[in-house]
Amino acid sequence: MIEIADTARVSPLADIEDSVRGTRIVVGDHAIIDSFVKVKPAGGAGDLLIGPRTVINSGCVLYTGNGITIGADCAVAANCTFAPTNHNYISRDIPFNRQGFLPSRGGIVIEDDVWIGANCVLLDGTVIRRGAVIGAGSLVRGEVEAYTIVAGNPLRRIGRRGN
């Protein structure tokens, strides 16, 4: 089920697939989904919840997997990938794409007022706390503390935002 607030702006060039599993895709008030954003319900039964005034820029791919929650007033720069799911690859005798998926690590949770730089990859189990800044090109799995600034790959903390 796709729910887009009346005040949200979704580019006609964005591709938002509806879920065949009945999960929700919700775009909040005044949120912006730019051109060439791809939302694909795949790899789990989680919802995608995009908060008010959040901007998802061009070229981002969001697999719903085990769920993605993005808070209010967030900015996601171009070409980011959100992948809250993991293929199972335990057996050598079965191709990995026939083994299903590993158990959830909690999906992806992004709190309010977070800035995610271009070309970042966020994996299942990522929690980014309020006010954090994730530098371009970062790979994130795990928790980033509130108001932390991180840069590079591997993830490197370089300071605190604000006072």
N, C-alpha and C positions, 0 to 999 in steps of 0.2 A: 504494500500500500504506500503510495507516494502522497505526502502532504506538503504542499508549498504554500507558505503564508502569502496573503494577498499583496503585501508590501515587499516581498522578496523579489529579487531580479535574477532570473535564470536565463542565460544566453540560449537562443534557439540552436546554437552550435554545440551545446553541452549534450552529453548522452547519459541519461539517467534511466537505467533498466529497472523495471518493477520486479519485485521478488516473486518467485514461484512458491516460496516457503511461507509466505504470509508475514514476513518481517517488514518493519516500517522504515521508510526513508522520510525524514522530517526536516524541512528547511524553514528556519525561524524568520521572524519579522526583520525586514530590511537587510537580510543576508544577501550576498551576491555570489552566484556561481558563474564563472567566466566561461568563455569559449573553450571548447576542446577538453573540458573536464569530463572524466568517465567515472560513473558510479556503477559498480557491478556487484550484485548480491552473489557471492561465491564463497565456498569454503566454510560455511557455518550458518547459524540461524540468528545472528545478531542484527540489531537495528543500527541505522545511521541517523544520528541526531545532530543537526547543525544549529547552533545557537544564534540568537539575534545579533545583527550587525557584524557577522563574521563573513570574511571574504575568502573564497577559494579561487585562486588564480589559474590561468590557462595551463593546460597540459597535465593537471593533477589526475591521479588515478586512485580511487577509493574502493577497495574491495570490502564489502560489509563484514564478511567472515564472522568472527566472534563478537562483533559490535564495535562501533566507533561513536564516541560522544565528544563533540567539540563545543566548548562553552561560548559565551558571549564575547563580542569585541575581539575576536581572534583574526589573525592574518596568516594565510597559508600562501607562500610565494609559488611561482611557477614550477611545474614539473616534479612535484612531490608525489610519493607513493605511500599509501597507507595500506598495510597488509596484516590485518589482525587474524591470521590463520597460518597453519603450518601443515604441509603435506606429511603424511606418515611415510617413513622410509626404512622401517625396521627389517623387513624381509628382503634378502638378496634374490629370492626366487620369484618375487612378484614385482613387476614394474611399479615404481613409486606412485604413478598416476592412477593405479588401481587399488592402492592401499587405503584410500580415504584420508582422513585428517587426524592430526594429533589432538589431544584434549586442549581446551582453551587455557590460555595464560591470562585471561581477563579482558581481552580485547584491547582497544586503544582508548584512553581517556585523556582529553586535553581540557584543562580548566580555563577560566576566563582570562582575557587579556594576554594571550600567548602569541608570539610571532615566530613562525617557522620559515626559515630561509629557503631559497630555491634549491631544488634537487635533493631534498632530504628524503630518507626512507624511514618510516616508523613501523615497527614490527609488533606482533602480538605481545601483550604484557607491558606496553609503554604507558606510562602515566607522566604527563607533563603538568606540573603544578602552576598555579596562578602566576602570571607575570613573567614567566620564563621566556628567554630568547634562544632559539636554536639556530645556530649559524648554518649558512649554506653548505650543502654537501654532507651533512651529518647523517649517521646511521644511529637510530635510537631504539633501544630495547631496555626497558627498566624504568626507574623513576628519576625524574629531573625535579629537583627541589624548587620551591617558589622563588621567583625573581632571580634565578640563576641565569647567567649567560654562558652558553656552551658553544664551542667552535670546533670545526674540523672533524676528521674521522681518523682514528677512533674518537669518540666523544670526549672532549676535554673542557673542564670547567675553567672559565677565565675571569670570573668575577660575579658581582651581584649588581642587579639593576636598581637604579634609584638610590635613595638615601638609606 
